[in-house]
Amino acid sequence: SFSEGINTYKVAPIIMKRHSADRLIRRLQRKLKAKKELTKTDLVPLTLCLLMGGKMSLKDRVTESFHIIHSASHIPNEDRSHMEAVLYLMADKFLEPAELNKLKEEIHMTQLGQMLVDWGIEQGIQKGAKQKTQEFIINALKLGISDEDILRLTECTSDELQAAREHWLSR
């Protein structure tokens, strides 16, 4: 326990190893097979399956959990995305890099997978745009165009202009 002023905080550890991830996953798979709707309450424990006991490998637990969450199409996308994100974060902590790479292939069709792909594309576009702007600035500097005109044409900041100038001069 921890006391701060008039408040006392007590920690109650919850040992997840006593729970079986195998039983949880099998129960949810049976429910899906019987065409029963899975509730958010059914799905949330899947995010902790890597902390639970069981004989199923960690990678298989995560893979099956992703499939189950993805199959619960009546759950709002935002809720499914949050569960997938937590599950992926847990996998990142517990799986070996090779297992994590295989998992990435497995989840590419999930909401989280699509979000990661979209994010990667956006990052690539932004990086490409920055490189093109920097190339334009360097070419403009070579042609003797004034800083004011470069700033107006590119809508870049003074810092970006200076960085491009330093990059050009360091070549």
Secondary structure, DSSP 8 states (H G I E B T S, - for coil): -EEETTEEE------GGGSBHHHHHHHHHHHHHTT----HHHHGGGGGGGGSB-SS-HHHHHHHHHHHHHH-TTS-HHHHHHHHHHHHHHHHHHS-HHHHHHHHHHHTTSHHHHHHHHHHHHHHHHHHHHHHHHHHHHHHHHTT--HHHHHHHH---HHHHHHHHHHHHT-
